[in-house]
Amino acid sequence: MDNCQQEDQKQYLNNQDMIEEFVLHDQKYFGQYIQNVEDFQSLISSFRSDMKENRIFITGFPFDEGTYRNGGRIGAEQAPKSFRDLLQKEKLYTDINFEKCLKIYDLGDIPKQKYPDEDEEEHEHIRARQLTLEEAHLWQRQKLGQILDYNLQFDNRSVIFAIGGSNDQSYCNVQSIFDCFPDKKIGVINIDSQFGVSQLKGNISHSGSPFRLMLENPVFKKNQSKFIQFGVKGSNCCQEDYEYLKSKGVQIYWLEKDIRRYLLNQNQVDSQNDNKDSLITQAGQLFEEVLNKLQQECDKIFISLDVESINAKFCPGVSSPSVTGGLQDLEVVEIVQAAARCKKLIMMDLSEYNPAVESQRTGRFIVNLFYQFSNIFSQQI
């Protein structure tokens, strides 16, 4: 080998070392900042009062029977697993020090079986041991209640991020808030193309009924809590449900009538280069306006995002895609950013992501939404 070849070989090896160094040390993935937790009580016992970091608690609701009961496509039960798998592949491109500003804890899913400690391979009748949807709702309610009880013990800002699963999870989620804050006025925003207040089917809940159950809840009524519908499409809703919501005094922000006719604050648009918090989309600005007003009126805030409200171009992997209209990708990014800035937000859930229909474009977009939420949330004092 002559001198030139030796020099080329040496340069090649040096380049390979640089590449390896970059891969091992500089390339960061979102998933490596998330701590998996098996024992929540042991976790909170390790917290000290002088710890000032913000905290996000991830939970999964791997059930889609509510969608099936409502005539939709099943597959959303796979959403929590798909979400976590894609979190491990999401690269971080910012210099934000999550370890210093934010702690993210994954508390796992609601178990699918009644006896999760048993070896299911030793049992022939596995379906007979699966949790019913009603049992899963109760389990979710109790689990989230434990997390919210923790919120009462510490001054740290923390929020629950619940991944479904079918949209019926939203009622047991808000029930956990009622259980822990029975005397507080709760503000709820449902971001969805549909109302979510359909009648029960044979006295059985489903993915179309969570917010009717909430509106009829005695705690919601007693405290004069507030409910807002955001992003609704008229073609997806029936007159009967509309009349029901109006009788309850619910504010409705229609996609075409209100959001698409909202006049942008041009000052925010023009100042986006100087002010990173400026929102530039119609849905983003209007949502922030609605949320700020709701914060002034209520003690705690719960936001529910049904990803069927997002245009199918950006979010095709859902149970019922929004093939015409729907929220645009940047609009939803700004909505979750505004949510993360909300000082009174204690819970946000996300429903109807269906990996069985499509998982890459939709799944990566949802993971990016969570990243955007976490990014802003980590900066809040």
C-alpha atoms as a printed R data frame, in Angstrom:
    type eleno elety resid chain resno       x       y      z
1   ATOM     1    CA   MET     A     1   0.000   0.000  0.000
2   ATOM     2    CA   ASP     A     2   1.568   3.313 -1.057
3   ATOM     3    CA   ASN     A     3   1.601   6.488  1.046
4   ATOM     4    CA   CYS     A     4  -1.486   7.954 -0.633
5   ATOM     5    CA   GLN     A     5  -3.520   4.826  0.037
6   ATOM     6    CA   GLN     A     6  -2.331   4.738  3.631
7   ATOM     7    CA   GLU     A     7  -3.340   8.372  4.079
8   ATOM     8    CA   ASP     A     8  -6.756   7.706  2.542
9   ATOM     9    CA   GLN     A     9  -7.236   4.695  4.812
10  ATOM    10    CA   LYS     A    10  -6.282   6.733  7.863
11  ATOM    11    CA   GLN     A    11  -8.683   9.509  6.885
12  ATOM    12    CA   TYR     A    12 -11.467   6.953  6.344
13  ATOM    13    CA   LEU     A    13 -10.937   5.454  9.802
14  ATOM    14    CA   ASN     A    14 -10.901   8.915 11.360
15  ATOM    15    CA   ASN     A    15 -14.198   9.724  9.616
16  ATOM    16    CA   GLN     A    16 -15.717   6.473 10.879
17  ATOM    17    CA   ASP     A    17 -14.661   7.361 14.429
18  ATOM    18    CA   MET     A    18 -16.280  10.776 14.054
19  ATOM    19    CA   ILE     A    19 -19.493   9.212 12.772
20  ATOM    20    CA   GLU     A    20 -19.560   6.728 15.636
21  ATOM    21    CA   GLU     A    21 -18.889   9.516 18.132
22  ATOM    22    CA   PHE     A    22 -21.789  11.506 16.678
23  ATOM    23    CA   VAL     A    23 -24.182   8.560 16.802
24  ATOM    24    CA   LEU     A    24 -23.266   7.631 20.360
25  ATOM    25    CA   HIS     A    25 -23.173  11.079 21.922
26  ATOM    26    CA   ASP     A    26 -24.807  13.792 19.817
27  ATOM    27    CA   GLN     A    27 -27.844  12.035 18.389
28  ATOM    28    CA   LYS     A    28 -30.552  12.156 21.040
29  ATOM    29    CA   TYR     A    29 -33.912  10.453 20.993
30  ATOM    30    CA   PHE     A    30 -36.988  11.635 22.818
31  ATOM    31    CA   GLY     A    31 -37.593   8.219 24.350
32  ATOM    32    CA   GLN     A    32 -34.377   8.273 26.346
33  ATOM    33    CA   TYR     A    33 -35.729  11.167 28.438
34  ATOM    34    CA   ILE     A    34 -38.795   9.184 29.516
35  ATOM    35    CA   GLN     A    35 -38.628   7.073 32.666
36  ATOM    36    CA   ASN     A    36 -40.750   3.918 32.804
37  ATOM    37    CA   VAL     A    37 -42.417   3.530 36.196
38  ATOM    38    CA   GLU     A    38 -43.802   0.290 37.606
39  ATOM    39    CA   ASP     A    39 -44.541   1.437 41.156
40  ATOM    40    CA   PHE     A    40 -46.078   4.909 41.307
41  ATOM    41    CA   GLN     A    41 -46.119   5.048 45.100
42  ATOM    42    CA   SER     A    42 -42.381   4.359 45.249
43  ATOM    43    CA   LEU     A    43 -41.853   7.093 42.678
44  ATOM    44    CA   ILE     A    44 -43.693   9.801 44.590
45  ATOM    45    CA   SER     A    45 -41.999   8.764 47.840
46  ATOM    46    CA   SER     A    46 -38.711   9.643 46.148
47  ATOM    47    CA   PHE     A    47 -39.856  13.207 45.392
48  ATOM    48    CA   ARG     A    48 -38.642  16.002 47.648
49  ATOM    49    CA   SER     A    49 -40.252  19.377 48.226
50  ATOM    50    CA   ASP     A    50 -37.164  21.166 46.923
51  ATOM    51    CA   MET     A    51 -37.467  19.512 43.489
52  ATOM    52    CA   LYS     A    52 -38.715  22.237 41.176
53  ATOM    53    CA   GLU     A    53 -38.890  20.489 37.808
54  ATOM    54    CA   ASN     A    54 -42.129  20.262 35.839
55  ATOM    55    CA   ARG     A    55 -43.548  16.752 35.414
56  ATOM    56    CA   ILE     A    56 -45.595  14.938 32.769
57  ATOM    57    CA   PHE     A    57 -47.212  11.588 33.540
58  ATOM    58    CA   ILE     A    58 -48.023   9.413 30.518
59  ATOM    59    CA   THR     A    59 -50.770   6.797 30.804
60  ATOM    60    CA   GLY     A    60 -52.236   4.478 28.186
61  ATOM    61    CA   PHE     A    61 -55.828   3.339 27.618
62  ATOM    62    CA   PRO     A    62 -55.501   0.379 25.177
63  ATOM    63    CA   PHE     A    63 -59.199  -0.202 24.554
64  ATOM    64    CA   ASP     A    64 -61.354   0.496 21.501
65  ATOM    65    CA   GLU     A    65 -64.566  -1.358 22.313
66  ATOM    66    CA   GLY     A    66 -66.257   2.021 22.717
67  ATOM    67    CA   THR     A    67 -65.534   2.753 19.053
68  ATOM    68    CA   TYR     A    68 -66.860  -0.666 18.055
69  ATOM    69    CA   ARG     A    69 -70.059  -0.053 20.028
70  ATOM    70    CA   ASN     A    70 -70.465   3.203 18.133
71  ATOM    71    CA   GLY     A    71 -70.060   1.549 14.721
72  ATOM    72    CA   GLY     A    72 -66.473   2.695 14.108
73  ATOM    73    CA   ARG     A    73 -63.349   0.881 12.957
74  ATOM    74    CA   ILE     A    74 -61.431  -0.979 15.644
75  ATOM    75    CA   GLY     A    75 -57.665  -0.754 16.006
76  ATOM    76    CA   ALA     A    76 -57.223   2.185 18.389
77  ATOM    77    CA   GLU     A    77 -56.362  -0.248 21.196
78  ATOM    78    CA   GLN     A    78 -52.910  -0.448 19.584
79  ATOM    79    CA   ALA     A    79 -52.352   3.311 19.917
80  ATOM    80    CA   PRO     A    80 -50.484   3.431 23.270
81  ATOM    81    CA   LYS     A    81 -47.950   0.817 22.127
82  ATOM    82    CA   SER     A    82 -47.468   2.480 18.739
83  ATOM    83    CA   PHE     A    83 -47.043   5.853 20.450
84  ATOM    84    CA   ARG     A    84 -44.330   4.508 22.743
85  ATOM    85    CA   ASP     A    85 -42.518   2.675 19.939
86  ATOM    86    CA   LEU     A    86 -42.346   5.847 17.870
87  ATOM    87    CA   LEU     A    87 -41.206   7.905 20.865
88  ATOM    88    CA   GLN     A    88 -38.034   5.820 20.846
89  ATOM    89    CA   LYS     A    89 -37.368   6.873 17.237
90  ATOM    90    CA   GLU     A    90 -38.142  10.580 17.580
91  ATOM    91    CA   LYS     A    91 -34.937  12.622 17.437
92  ATOM    92    CA   LEU     A    92 -34.434  15.817 19.403
93  ATOM    93    CA   TYR     A    93 -33.201  18.736 17.347
94  ATOM    94    CA   THR     A    94 -33.161  21.420 20.024
95  ATOM    95    CA   ASP     A    95 -30.747  22.239 22.839
96  ATOM    96    CA   ILE     A    96 -33.469  22.122 25.480
97  ATOM    97    CA   ASN     A    97 -32.237  20.344 28.581
98  ATOM    98    CA   PHE     A    98 -35.202  18.128 29.407
99  ATOM    99    CA   GLU     A    99 -33.323  16.539 32.290
100 ATOM   100    CA   LYS     A   100 -33.018  19.916 34.008
101 ATOM   101    CA   CYS     A   101 -36.396  21.473 33.191
102 ATOM   102    CA   LEU     A   102 -38.746  18.531 32.862
103 ATOM   103    CA   LYS     A   103 -39.274  14.963 34.007
104 ATOM   104    CA   ILE     A   104 -41.491  12.646 31.974
105 ATOM   105    CA   TYR     A   105 -42.748   9.476 33.620
106 ATOM   106    CA   ASP     A   106 -44.503   6.667 31.753
107 ATOM   107    CA   LEU     A   107 -46.896   4.914 34.127
108 ATOM   108    CA   GLY     A   108 -47.887   2.261 31.590
109 ATOM   109    CA   ASP     A   109 -51.284   1.084 30.375
110 ATOM   110    CA   ILE     A   110 -54.454  -0.070 31.985
111 ATOM   111    CA   PRO     A   111 -54.070  -3.905 31.957
112 ATOM   112    CA   LYS     A   112 -56.112  -5.825 29.430
113 ATOM   113    CA   GLN     A   113 -56.725  -8.863 31.672
114 ATOM   114    CA   LYS     A   114 -58.492  -9.172 34.982
115 ATOM   115    CA   TYR     A   115 -55.563 -11.112 36.435
116 ATOM   116    CA   PRO     A   116 -52.497  -9.544 34.788
117 ATOM   117    CA   ASP     A   117 -50.067 -11.513 37.013
118 ATOM   118    CA   GLU     A   118 -51.151 -14.868 35.588
119 ATOM   119    CA   ASP     A   119 -49.398 -16.496 32.643
120 ATOM   120    CA   GLU     A   120 -51.998 -16.229 29.918
121 ATOM   121    CA   GLU     A   121 -50.398 -19.069 27.966
122 ATOM   122    CA   GLU     A   122 -51.565 -21.458 30.705
123 ATOM   123    CA   HIS     A   123 -55.204 -20.514 30.150
124 ATOM   124    CA   GLU     A   124 -57.338 -21.519 27.217
125 ATOM   125    CA   HIS     A   125 -60.164 -19.014 27.690
126 ATOM   126    CA   ILE     A   126 -58.259 -15.731 27.567
127 ATOM   127    CA   ARG     A   127 -61.223 -13.621 26.379
128 ATOM   128    CA   ALA     A   128 -63.209 -14.634 29.463
129 ATOM   129    CA   ARG     A   129 -60.530 -12.967 31.595
130 ATOM   130    CA   GLN     A   130 -60.297  -9.708 29.671
131 ATOM   131    CA   LEU     A   131 -61.429  -6.543 31.363
132 ATOM   132    CA   THR     A   132 -64.808  -5.309 30.226
133 ATOM   133    CA   LEU     A   133 -64.875  -1.737 28.982
134 ATOM   134    CA   GLU     A   134 -66.684  -0.678 32.154
135 ATOM   135    CA   GLU     A   135 -63.995  -2.315 34.298
136 ATOM   136    CA   ALA     A   136 -61.312  -0.571 32.241
137 ATOM   137    CA   HIS     A   137 -63.063   2.768 32.778
138 ATOM   138    CA   LEU     A   138 -63.070   2.211 36.543
139 ATOM   139    CA   TRP     A   139 -59.410   1.166 36.535
140 ATOM   140    CA   GLN     A   140 -58.468   4.267 34.541
141 ATOM   141    CA   ARG     A   141 -60.476   6.513 36.833
142 ATOM   142    CA   GLN     A   142 -58.737   5.125 39.927
143 ATOM   143    CA   LYS     A   143 -55.271   5.245 38.378
144 ATOM   144    CA   LEU     A   144 -55.600   8.867 37.276
145 ATOM   145    CA   GLY     A   145 -57.069   9.699 40.655
146 ATOM   146    CA   GLN     A   146 -53.856   8.503 42.312
147 ATOM   147    CA   ILE     A   147 -51.826  10.819 40.112
148 ATOM   148    CA   LEU     A   148 -54.111  13.770 40.804
149 ATOM   149    CA   ASP     A   149 -53.893  13.084 44.545
150 ATOM   150    CA   TYR     A   150 -50.143  13.464 44.165
151 ATOM   151    CA   ASN     A   151 -50.771  16.924 42.684
152 ATOM   152    CA   LEU     A   152 -52.305  17.975 45.988
153 ATOM   153    CA   GLN     A   153 -49.134  17.020 47.896
154 ATOM   154    CA   PHE     A   154 -46.580  18.971 45.885
155 ATOM   155    CA   ASP     A   155 -46.318  22.460 44.437
156 ATOM   156    CA   ASN     A   156 -44.626  21.280 41.242
157 ATOM   157    CA   ARG     A   157 -46.474  21.883 38.019
158 ATOM   158    CA   SER     A   158 -47.528  18.511 36.641
159 ATOM   159    CA   VAL     A   159 -49.953  17.251 34.022
160 ATOM   160    CA   ILE     A   160 -51.360  13.912 32.902
161 ATOM   161    CA   PHE     A   161 -51.104  13.000 29.205
162 ATOM   162    CA   ALA     A   162 -53.503  10.091 28.575
163 ATOM   163    CA   ILE     A   163 -53.189   8.180 25.279
164 ATOM   164    CA   GLY     A   164 -56.184   6.219 23.962
165 ATOM   165    CA   GLY     A   165 -57.818   4.223 22.745
166 ATOM   166    CA   SER     A   166 -61.390   5.147 22.027
167 ATOM   167    CA   ASN     A   167 -62.830   8.510 23.007
168 ATOM   168    CA   ASP     A   168 -65.010   7.048 25.770
169 ATOM   169    CA   GLN     A   169 -61.879   7.307 27.951
170 ATOM   170    CA   SER     A   170 -62.594  11.027 28.317
171 ATOM   171    CA   TYR     A   171 -65.475  10.486 30.722
172 ATOM   172    CA   CYS     A   172 -63.545   8.321 33.195
173 ATOM   173    CA   ASN     A   173 -60.664  10.777 32.842
174 ATOM   174    CA   VAL     A   174 -62.802  13.739 33.839
175 ATOM   175    CA   GLN     A   175 -64.444  11.633 36.572
176 ATOM   176    CA   SER     A   176 -61.042  11.275 38.210
177 ATOM   177    CA   ILE     A   177 -60.826  15.083 38.272
178 ATOM   178    CA   PHE     A   178 -64.274  15.333 39.870
179 ATOM   179    CA   ASP     A   179 -63.213  12.756 42.483
180 ATOM   180    CA   CYS     A   180 -60.111  14.703 43.484
181 ATOM   181    CA   PHE     A   181 -61.529  18.213 43.153
182 ATOM   182    CA   PRO     A   182 -65.205  17.820 44.135
183 ATOM   183    CA   ASP     A   183 -65.613  21.508 44.985
184 ATOM   184    CA   LYS     A   184 -63.657  23.020 42.089
185 ATOM   185    CA   LYS     A   185 -65.055  24.550 38.921
186 ATOM   186    CA   ILE     A   186 -63.609  22.521 36.047
187 ATOM   187    CA   GLY     A   187 -63.172  23.882 32.538
188 ATOM   188    CA   VAL     A   188 -63.295  21.286 29.754
189 ATOM   189    CA   ILE     A   189 -62.479  21.773 26.065
190 ATOM   190    CA   ASN     A   190 -63.282  19.028 23.575
191 ATOM   191    CA   ILE     A   191 -61.337  19.410 20.317
192 ATOM   192    CA   ASP     A   192 -63.294  17.230 17.932
193 ATOM   193    CA   SER     A   193 -65.177  17.308 14.655
194 ATOM   194    CA   GLN     A   194 -68.143  15.718 16.465
195 ATOM   195    CA   PHE     A   195 -70.019  16.612 19.634
196 ATOM   196    CA   GLY     A   196 -69.434  13.464 21.694
197 ATOM   197    CA   VAL     A   197 -72.848  13.788 23.373
198 ATOM   198    CA   SER     A   198 -74.771  10.976 21.683
199 ATOM   199    CA   GLN     A   199 -77.393   9.043 23.588
200 ATOM   200    CA   LEU     A   200 -76.287   5.863 25.341
201 ATOM   201    CA   LYS     A   201 -77.044   2.656 23.462
202 ATOM   202    CA   GLY     A   202 -79.144   0.462 25.674
203 ATOM   203    CA   ASN     A   203 -77.802   2.288 28.721
204 ATOM   204    CA   ILE     A   204 -74.256   1.401 27.604
205 ATOM   205    CA   SER     A   205 -71.578   4.038 27.047
206 ATOM   206    CA   HIS     A   206 -69.555   4.272 23.841
207 ATOM   207    CA   SER     A   207 -67.043   6.534 22.087
208 ATOM   208    CA   GLY     A   208 -69.769   8.989 21.080
209 ATOM   209    CA   SER     A   209 -71.174   9.589 24.561
210 ATOM   210    CA   PRO     A   210 -68.441  10.718 27.016
211 ATOM   211    CA   PHE     A   211 -69.421  14.365 27.219
212 ATOM   212    CA   ARG     A   212 -73.151  13.715 27.614
213 ATOM   213    CA   LEU     A   213 -72.237  11.639 30.660
214 ATOM   214    CA   MET     A   214 -70.020  14.481 31.880
215 ATOM   215    CA   LEU     A   215 -72.721  17.125 31.433
216 ATOM   216    CA   GLU     A   216 -75.142  14.984 33.445
217 ATOM   217    CA   ASN     A   217 -72.632  14.349 36.230
218 ATOM   218    CA   PRO     A   218 -73.854  15.859 39.553
219 ATOM   219    CA   VAL     A   219 -70.393  17.280 40.398
220 ATOM   220    CA   PHE     A   220 -70.192  19.058 37.027
221 ATOM   221    CA   LYS     A   221 -73.612  20.573 37.613
222 ATOM   222    CA   LYS     A   222 -73.043  21.492 41.280
223 ATOM   223    CA   ASN     A   223 -69.882  23.464 40.581
224 ATOM   224    CA   GLN     A   224 -71.239  25.085 37.420
225 ATOM   225    CA   SER     A   225 -68.296  23.760 35.456
226 ATOM   226    CA   LYS     A   226 -67.793  24.916 31.866
227 ATOM   227    CA   PHE     A   227 -67.713  22.905 28.637
228 ATOM   228    CA   ILE     A   228 -66.512  24.137 25.243
229 ATOM   229    CA   GLN     A   229 -66.647  22.394 21.859
230 ATOM   230    CA   PHE     A   230 -63.855  23.402 19.473
231 ATOM   231    CA   GLY     A   231 -63.400  22.518 15.797
232 ATOM   232    CA   VAL     A   232 -66.803  20.942 15.215
233 ATOM   233    CA   LYS     A   233 -67.910  20.201 11.639
234 ATOM   234    CA   GLY     A   234 -71.612  20.600 10.935
235 ATOM   235    CA   SER     A   235 -71.664  17.653  8.527
236 ATOM   236    CA   ASN     A   236 -70.609  15.357 11.398
237 ATOM   237    CA   CYS     A   237 -73.294  16.411 13.874
238 ATOM   238    CA   CYS     A   238 -77.026  15.905 14.291
239 ATOM   239    CA   GLN     A   239 -79.629  18.504 15.207
240 ATOM   240    CA   GLU     A   240 -80.754  16.610 18.298
241 ATOM   241    CA   ASP     A   241 -77.272  16.724 19.849
242 ATOM   242    CA   TYR     A   242 -76.912  20.401 18.911
243 ATOM   243    CA   GLU     A   243 -80.172  21.264 20.673
244 ATOM   244    CA   TYR     A   244 -79.037  19.269 23.707
245 ATOM   245    CA   LEU     A   245 -75.775  21.229 23.931
246 ATOM   246    CA   LYS     A   246 -77.538  24.571 23.553
247 ATOM   247    CA   SER     A   247 -79.920  23.618 26.356
248 ATOM   248    CA   LYS     A   248 -76.857  23.051 28.550
249 ATOM   249    CA   GLY     A   249 -75.331  26.419 27.677
250 ATOM   250    CA   VAL     A   250 -72.298  24.875 25.949
251 ATOM   251    CA   GLN     A   251 -70.145  27.149 23.794
252 ATOM   252    CA   ILE     A   252 -69.552  25.756 20.297
253 ATOM   253    CA   TYR     A   253 -66.787  26.916 17.984
254 ATOM   254    CA   TRP     A   254 -67.505  25.566 14.517
255 ATOM   255    CA   LEU     A   255 -64.658  24.833 12.128
256 ATOM   256    CA   GLU     A   256 -66.095  26.688  9.133
257 ATOM   257    CA   LYS     A   257 -68.340  29.251 10.794
258 ATOM   258    CA   ASP     A   258 -65.997  30.400 13.575
259 ATOM   259    CA   ILE     A   259 -62.415  29.213 13.059
260 ATOM   260    CA   ARG     A   260 -62.185  29.777  9.299
261 ATOM   261    CA   ARG     A   261 -63.771  33.229  9.668
262 ATOM   262    CA   TYR     A   262 -61.620  34.268 12.599
263 ATOM   263    CA   LEU     A   263 -59.639  37.424 11.834
264 ATOM   264    CA   LEU     A   264 -55.976  36.846 12.575
265 ATOM   265    CA   ASN     A   265 -54.155  39.190 14.914
266 ATOM   266    CA   GLN     A   266 -51.659  40.482 12.374
267 ATOM   267    CA   ASN     A   267 -49.400  41.835 15.121
268 ATOM   268    CA   GLN     A   268 -48.757  38.286 16.298
269 ATOM   269    CA   VAL     A   269 -48.092  37.105 12.770
270 ATOM   270    CA   ASP     A   270 -45.658  39.965 12.099
271 ATOM   271    CA   SER     A   271 -43.808  39.455 15.397
272 ATOM   272    CA   GLN     A   272 -43.290  35.685 15.085
273 ATOM   273    CA   ASN     A   273 -39.565  36.121 14.401
274 ATOM   274    CA   ASP     A   274 -39.111  38.191 17.572
275 ATOM   275    CA   ASN     A   275 -41.577  36.404 19.832
276 ATOM   276    CA   LYS     A   276 -41.408  32.605 19.793
277 ATOM   277    CA   ASP     A   277 -44.758  32.393 21.633
278 ATOM   278    CA   SER     A   278 -46.633  34.144 18.812
279 ATOM   279    CA   LEU     A   279 -49.349  32.040 17.176
280 ATOM   280    CA   ILE     A   280 -49.978  32.590 13.492
281 ATOM   281    CA   THR     A   281 -52.888  30.303 12.562
282 ATOM   282    CA   GLN     A   282 -56.609  30.925 12.889
283 ATOM   283    CA   ALA     A   283 -57.244  27.886 15.102
284 ATOM   284    CA   GLY     A   284 -54.160  28.600 17.217
285 ATOM   285    CA   GLN     A   285 -55.041  32.199 17.953
286 ATOM   286    CA   LEU     A   286 -58.728  31.524 18.569
287 ATOM   287    CA   PHE     A   287 -57.989  28.531 20.815
288 ATOM   288    CA   GLU     A   288 -55.557  30.586 22.898
289 ATOM   289    CA   GLU     A   289 -58.202  33.304 23.244
290 ATOM   290    CA   VAL     A   290 -60.850  30.774 24.320
291 ATOM   291    CA   LEU     A   291 -58.466  29.023 26.723
292 ATOM   292    CA   ASN     A   292 -57.320  32.245 28.386
293 ATOM   293    CA   LYS     A   293 -60.913  33.238 29.058
294 ATOM   294    CA   LEU     A   294 -61.719  29.784 30.431
295 ATOM   295    CA   GLN     A   295 -58.736  29.985 32.805
296 ATOM   296    CA   GLN     A   296 -60.164  33.141 34.304
297 ATOM   297    CA   GLU     A   297 -63.503  31.438 34.967
298 ATOM   298    CA   CYS     A   298 -62.384  28.013 36.216
299 ATOM   299    CA   ASP     A   299 -60.084  26.425 38.810
300 ATOM   300    CA   LYS     A   300 -58.749  23.474 36.778
301 ATOM   301    CA   ILE     A   301 -58.591  22.735 33.041
302 ATOM   302    CA   PHE     A   302 -58.992  19.459 31.131
303 ATOM   303    CA   ILE     A   303 -58.429  19.334 27.354
304 ATOM   304    CA   SER     A   304 -59.478  16.407 25.169
305 ATOM   305    CA   LEU     A   305 -58.081  16.022 21.648
306 ATOM   306    CA   ASP     A   306 -59.780  13.607 19.270
307 ATOM   307    CA   VAL     A   307 -57.370  13.268 16.346
308 ATOM   308    CA   GLU     A   308 -60.301  12.647 13.978
309 ATOM   309    CA   SER     A   309 -60.627  16.454 14.036
310 ATOM   310    CA   ILE     A   310 -57.358  16.717 12.063
311 ATOM   311    CA   ASN     A   311 -57.418  16.738  8.263
312 ATOM   312    CA   ALA     A   312 -56.774  13.234  6.913
313 ATOM   313    CA   LYS     A   313 -53.876  14.553  4.822
314 ATOM   314    CA   PHE     A   314 -51.914  14.847  8.060
315 ATOM   315    CA   CYS     A   315 -53.720  12.251 10.174
316 ATOM   316    CA   PRO     A   316 -55.115   9.363  8.077
317 ATOM   317    CA   GLY     A   317 -54.673   6.706 10.767
318 ATOM   318    CA   VAL     A   318 -57.866   7.289 12.720
319 ATOM   319    CA   SER     A   319 -61.140   5.475 13.183
320 ATOM   320    CA   SER     A   320 -63.152   8.011 11.146
321 ATOM   321    CA   PRO     A   321 -60.924  10.285  9.013
322 ATOM   322    CA   SER     A   322 -61.711  13.913  8.283
323 ATOM   323    CA   VAL     A   323 -61.601  13.701  4.495
324 ATOM   324    CA   THR     A   324 -62.911  17.240  3.898
325 ATOM   325    CA   GLY     A   325 -61.927  20.195  6.027
326 ATOM   326    CA   GLY     A   326 -60.443  19.432  9.406
327 ATOM   327    CA   LEU     A   327 -57.722  21.179 11.368
328 ATOM   328    CA   GLN     A   328 -54.381  21.696  9.626
329 ATOM   329    CA   ASP     A   329 -51.124  20.339 11.041
330 ATOM   330    CA   LEU     A   330 -49.673  23.673 12.162
331 ATOM   331    CA   GLU     A   331 -52.998  24.624 13.735
332 ATOM   332    CA   VAL     A   332 -52.924  21.536 15.954
333 ATOM   333    CA   VAL     A   333 -49.283  22.184 16.851
334 ATOM   334    CA   GLU     A   334 -50.240  25.665 18.016
335 ATOM   335    CA   ILE     A   335 -53.227  24.310 19.942
336 ATOM   336    CA   VAL     A   336 -51.068  21.900 21.970
337 ATOM   337    CA   GLN     A   337 -48.494  24.662 22.508
338 ATOM   338    CA   ALA     A   338 -51.214  26.936 23.890
339 ATOM   339    CA   ALA     A   339 -52.412  24.062 26.088
340 ATOM   340    CA   ALA     A   340 -48.900  23.559 27.483
341 ATOM   341    CA   ARG     A   341 -48.759  27.239 28.509
342 ATOM   342    CA   CYS     A   342 -52.038  26.953 30.428
343 ATOM   343    CA   LYS     A   343 -51.197  27.293 34.124
344 ATOM   344    CA   LYS     A   344 -54.363  25.516 35.246
345 ATOM   345    CA   LEU     A   345 -54.111  22.510 32.909
346 ATOM   346    CA   ILE     A   346 -53.989  19.265 34.890
347 ATOM   347    CA   MET     A   347 -54.858  16.715 32.196
348 ATOM   348    CA   MET     A   348 -54.891  16.296 28.443
349 ATOM   349    CA   ASP     A   349 -56.039  13.186 26.636
350 ATOM   350    CA   LEU     A   350 -55.701  12.078 23.030
351 ATOM   351    CA   SER     A   351 -58.105   9.611 21.428
352 ATOM   352    CA   GLU     A   352 -58.915   7.634 18.273
353 ATOM   353    CA   TYR     A   353 -55.398   7.211 16.858
354 ATOM   354    CA   ASN     A   354 -55.754   3.921 14.955
355 ATOM   355    CA   PRO     A   355 -52.415   2.295 13.996
356 ATOM   356    CA   ALA     A   356 -54.276  -0.596 12.355
357 ATOM   357    CA   VAL     A   357 -55.356   1.857  9.640
358 ATOM   358    CA   GLU     A   358 -52.053   3.761  9.306
359 ATOM   359    CA   SER     A   359 -49.239   4.220 11.801
360 ATOM   360    CA   GLN     A   360 -46.273   6.080 10.334
361 ATOM   361    CA   ARG     A   361 -47.542   9.471  9.188
362 ATOM   362    CA   THR     A   362 -50.217   9.682 11.869
363 ATOM   363    CA   GLY     A   363 -48.122   8.158 14.629
364 ATOM   364    CA   ARG     A   364 -45.107  10.357 13.978
365 ATOM   365    CA   PHE     A   365 -47.320  13.432 13.830
366 ATOM   366    CA   ILE     A   366 -48.872  12.556 17.207
367 ATOM   367    CA   VAL     A   367 -45.438  11.958 18.724
368 ATOM   368    CA   ASN     A   368 -44.375  15.339 17.366
369 ATOM   369    CA   LEU     A   369 -47.435  16.919 18.997
370 ATOM   370    CA   PHE     A   370 -46.357  15.417 22.312
371 ATOM   371    CA   TYR     A   371 -42.841  16.717 21.745
372 ATOM   372    CA   GLN     A   372 -44.185  20.218 21.031
373 ATOM   373    CA   PHE     A   373 -46.313  20.017 24.180
374 ATOM   374    CA   SER     A   374 -43.366  18.836 26.288
375 ATOM   375    CA   ASN     A   375 -41.039  21.439 24.825
376 ATOM   376    CA   ILE     A   376 -43.316  24.340 25.826
377 ATOM   377    CA   PHE     A   377 -44.299  22.733 29.137
378 ATOM   378    CA   SER     A   378 -40.637  22.378 30.152
379 ATOM   379    CA   GLN     A   379 -40.208  26.154 29.876
380 ATOM   380    CA   GLN     A   380 -43.112  27.074 32.156
381 ATOM   381    CA   ILE     A   381 -42.310  28.342 35.636
